[in-house]
Amino acid sequence: MSEQLQSRRTPRLQNRQLRFLAGIGLVVVGLLCGILIMLLVQEPRELGPRTEFRLVDRAGILDSTGSGPDSVQQRELTGALELSKVFRNVAHRAVASVVSIEAGGDWRPMFWRRSEGGESFRESAGSGVVITPQGHIVTNYHLIRDASTLRVVFEDKSEYEAYVVGVDQSTDLAVIRIELELDHEVPAIVLGDSDEIQPGDWVLAVGNPLQLTSTVTAGIVSALGRAMQVIDEEISVEDFIQTDAAINPGNSGGALVNLRGELVGINTAIATNSGYYEGYGFAIPVNLVMRIAVDLIDYGEVQRGFMGVELGNVDAQLAKSLSLDGVNGVFVHKVVSGGAAERGGLRAGDVILALDGRRVNETNKLQSAVAFYRPGERVSLSIWRDGNAQELELELLGKNNPGVAKWLSSLGRQWEGRAETALYFPEWGLGLRDMQVRDEAHFKGKSGVIIDRVTHSRTGDSLRAGLLIERINGKAVYSIQDAAALLADATQDISLSLLDLKQEPQEVRLSAPGR
């Protein structure tokens, strides 16, 4: 009985379970359908910004219409590309006029640099800038000092021998000249105006650093009128342009150019503790460079006027004691007896406020300003004396003036690196000197005297500095004393037997004085 009851209950239980599961299934299906219907009927909702992917149209970036949301970026990119073209064009022109200079001999020229320890780093080659189509090249004096041979290499790999035209130790400048074939010219750089440049201006440094020829670096003018005390002379002229364009050993004598491709400075020094570029380079302003170079080409030496003073900077304490309106001017420590300053009424204790209307607040700025004047030229000074402003006028004197000569001698100054045995013969327009070590290397055992400068020649370019005179009127000369005797006795035209650096002989007739 119990077994029959159990068999009847089992199917019923199974049917209930099936109906329960079917009900749950229907509920789940209903819920899913409801959710689906809601999604289909409800308005779509933005979940966030949508990103649109598309190919960039290169021409669209450079669109010059100036319209649309990207116009500012387009203009900025266009401006950057135009600046790149300017850099490219300037670099292309400048490297053609910047040469590598290799100086031979038992020596190693210095690359000026300033550090806490004061050591000097050295280089075996440097740079130069062509300033005339006839082959005059300006460079640093420290680069060619004591060199027995000079070799100049252009960017196109053409090579030339060169000789020294003249040097100026006070500014660390020198002019050399290469031997060119007749009617051949070389590309000269365009000259700029260093008085126009200002801090923040773009500049490019061009040279041959670390034996990397024709290297161009870019930067800005960081400051003006820097004095770094790198020129080891009792009387030095330092008025450097500071730049952050990379300058390294080998850049000495190279070009600093503006974005018009004009020369604005000659790279000369760096401030560094490692011996290499650390962000501080210095160049001699081109206006001062050309003032020196013109004299070296015309006369073989600088025609420099002297005031005859010893100077110092004015600080706040000194300005207060002198009742100055501000920390202005340059203090006069000493006035040289018999010099231009004493003759013009300047006294020790005066403060020089301006020279020819140009304010001067540092000794190097005053020295740089005076460096533009020649002996015999007059300058006006605005000075401060005994609590009052006054005006003076001075006539600058040359190194041959007894007062100036005595003063320079007391400083132990050997001027312009020129031989003490040099003599000038104004009636013939010739300066002559005895042969030096580099001349003996050039002319390989030949004897004679060297033309040091030519001031007025009736023979065009036949006479120039650097030529060797072996004979005058057929008579051999071994010293400038021999040459002086022969020139003094000559009343008619004279014949000069010459050699150039290529050992090619030539005969030149020179007209007698007054003819």
HUDABEL-V716770 format. One line per field, one symbol per residue. psi: psi as a letter, one per 30 degrees, with the letter a starting at -180 (. if undefined). A space follows every 10 residues. Layout:
BEGIN
psi->???
END
This chain:
BEGIN
psi->eeeeeefeee eeeeeeeeee eeeeeeeeee eeeeeeeeee ekkkkkflkk kkklkkjeee egkgfgllfg eeeeeeeeee eeeeeeeeee eeeefffklk kjklliljlk jklklefglk lllflallkk fkfggkkkak efegkgkflk kkklfggkkl lllkelljef ghllklkljl lkgkllkklk kajfffllkf kklkkkaikh gjlhkkllal jellhkjfhf jikejljjhk kklgkkklkf fkfakjlafg gkkfljkell jlffflkggj lkkkkeeeee eeeeeeeeff lkjkkkehlk lllkleeeee fghlfailak kjekkkkgle eeefgklkfl kjeljhfjkk gkeeeeeeef ffklkfkkkk kklkkhglkl klkkjkllff keeeeeeeef fhkjkgglkf gkkkieffgk klllkaeeee eegifllalk jeljejkggb geklkfkkje kkhfkkkflf eeeeeeeefk faklkkjlka fggjllkkkk klkf.
END
